[in-house]
Amino acid sequence: MNKKLLTILCLGMFLISFASALDSLGTFKKAEQVRITQVCSDATYINISSISYPNSSTAVLNIEMTSSGSGEYYYNFTSTEVLGRYDVRGVSDGCEKTFATYFDVTYNGQTISGSKVGLYLGFLTILCLILFLNFFGMGFLPKRNTRDEEGKIMSISYLKYLRDILWMSGYFLFIAILFIASNLAFAFLQEELVAQTLFLIYRITFGIAPLVVIVWFIWIIASMFHDKQFQQMLNRGIFPQGTI
């Protein structure tokens, strides 16, 4: 029993030491060329046995690396359309005889650390909370001027303009949430459909933002002008029916 336990412990230590020795070539951008290099002054050749896609299918099989002199060998790998980790294995007639390494491919060529993930998620949570409070607060504001049962305007309610301001702030909060969510999706999801959809919606909403602001501003000015006319009528004792 003790021998079996000792064997398991030794095997576990070997696997852990092997995993820790597996160095990464780095993180690269999607569709970017990756130069795989190995240095061995004793080798007369170094071949790449295989390069595996993130789904474990084979991308390259038995390719001879090019020597650049001084024992350095390289191979330029270009099939990096798929996001995720690529495993590289090779053999030579010198040094360690075999080698194994890997590299990661992300949408923008960057990795997000745990602290950055926490920051992104925290900021995203705050924006979502503010957006909820934004629309929740709108429920307490009047939608239009005060009217009687016949639809006649009794008084001008200027608080309704605060409702319009909250609508606009909610629009830009929504754009910010889309931007952060799309970046998180690009960083963590190997399937790009969700990330691309979020980013497309972000680009559309951000692209039409100037037009939305102009239309919103014109609407506010026109509404204030009509309210001013109605206020003058109310001051003269006239209670008109209106659409504002």
N, C-alpha and C positions, 0 to 999 in steps of 0.2 A: 504493500500500500504506500509506504514511504517512498519507494523507488519510483512508483508511478507518479506521485505528487512531485517528486524532484524532476522527473522528466518533463512534466507539464510546465513547471516553472522555468526550466531551462529553455524549452521551446518558446514560451511566451517572451522571455528576455531576448531571444534571438530575433523574433518577429518585431519586437519593439525597436531593437537596435537597427534592424533593416529598414523599418519605416522611417526612423529618424534620419538615416543616412541618405534617404531618397531626396535629393535636392531638386528644387523647382527651377525651371528655366525662366520663370516670371509669368506675368500676365500680359496678354496682348489683345489688341483691338480686333473685332470681327473683320474678316477678309484681309487682315494684315499679314505680311510675310513673316514667318518665324524662322530665325536662323538657329539651328540646332548644332552645337559645337561640342567637341570632345578633344582633350589634350592628352597625348601619350607619346613620349619621345621614343619608346621602345617598339611601337607598333609600325608595321609596314602596311597595314590596312585597318580600317574600322568600318564596319557595316552596320546599318540600321536593320535590325531583324524585323521590327514592325512599329508602326505608329497607329494607335487605336483612337477612334472617335469617342466622344463621351458616352455613346450608346454601346460601346465595346466592339463595334464593327471595325474592320481593318481599313485604314486609309492608305498605308504604304507597307510594302512587304519586300524584304531583302534588297535594300538600296545601298550602294557603296557611297560612302561619304567622300567628299573632295578634300584633298590635302592642300593646305596653304603654306606648308613648310613649318620647320621648327616643331614638328610633332603635333600640329593643330589640324583638326579635321572639322569640316562643316557640311551641313546639308540645309538647303532653303526649302522650307515647307510652306505651301501656299493655300492648301485646302482648309481654310479656317472659317468656313461659313457657319458652322454649328457652334453654339455656345456651350461651354463646359470645360471639363478636364480631358486633356489628351495625354495618353501614356506612351512613352518612347522606350524601346528596348533595343539593345545592340550588342555586337560581339567584335572582338579584335584578336590579334595574335600577340598582344603585349599588355602590360599593366594588369588590370583586373580581369582581363579576358572578356567579361560581360559587364554591361552597365544598364541601369534603368533610371529614368528620370521622367518628368512630366512638365506640362505647361497648361495654363488656363487661358481661355478665350472668353472675354466679356464684350458687351456691346460697345463700350467706350474705352476698353483697355485698362480699366481701373477696378480695383477691388475696394469694397467698403468694409472698414474695420468694425468691430463690435461697438466701439464708442460712437462711431458715426451712425451706425444703424440705430442705436438708442436715441441719438440726437434727431435723426430723420423721423423716427416713429413718434417721438415726443412732440416735435413741431407739427407733424401731421395731425396728431390727436388734438393739440391746442387749436389748430385751424378748424378742424371739424366741430369742436365744441363752440368756438366763436360763431361758426356758420349756423349751428343749431340755435344758439342764443339770439343771433341776428334775426332769424325768421320767427322765432318764438316771440321776440319783442314786438315784431310787426303786428301780431294779433291784438295787441293792446292799443294800437294807433288807429285813428279814424281813416276810412278809405276815401271819404268825400266830405263835402260841407254838410252842416246840420240842416235837415229838412223837416217839414211838418208832414202830416199824414197825406196831404194833397200833393206833396212833392215840391212845395215852394221852399226856397232857400231862406232859412231863418238867421243863420250866422255863418261867417267864413271860418273854417277850421284850418289853421296854418300848420297844425301838427301832421296833416296828411303829407306835407313835403318831407318830413322826417322819414316817413314810410318809403318815399321814393329814394331817399339817400340810402336807406338800409337795403333796398333792392339792388342798388348799384354796388354797394360794398359787398353784398352777398355774391354778386357776379364775379368780382375780382377775387374773393376768397375761394370760390369754386375753381377759378383758373389756377390759383396757387396750389390747391389740393391736387388737381390733375397733374401738375408739373412734378410734385414730390412723389405722387403715387406712380407715375410713369417711370421715374428714375429708380425707384425701389424695385419695380417690376423688371426693368432692364438688368438690374444688378443681381437679382435672385432667381428669376424664372428663366429656365432654358428655352421654354416655348415663348416665342416673341409675340404671339398674337395679342395677348392681353396688353403687353407693354406698348406695342405699336398702336393699338386701338386707343389707349389712354393718351398717348402722345399726339395722335391725330386729332382727337377731340380738343386737346390743349392748344394745338396750333391753330385750329379753326376758331376757337373762342378768343384766343389771344389776338389773332389776326383781325377779327371784326370788332375788337374792343374800341378802337378809335371811332368807328361808325356808331357803335352803341352809345358811346359817351356823347357824341354830337347830337344824336336823336334824343337822348335823355335830357340834354341841356336845353334843346329847343322846346321839348315838352314842358319842362319846368318854367321856362320864360313865358310860353303861351298860357299856361295854367295861372301863373301869377298875374298876367295881364288881365285875364278874364275875371279872376277873383277881385282885382282892383275895381273893375267895372261893376261887379255885383255889390261890392262894399259901398260904392257911391250910391247905388240904388237903395241899399238898405238904410243908408244915412238919410235918404229922402223919404223913408217910410214905404218904399216899394219892395215887395217880397216876390221876386220873379221866380219862375220855374227855369231851371237850367240843367245843363249836362255835366257840370263840373262840381 
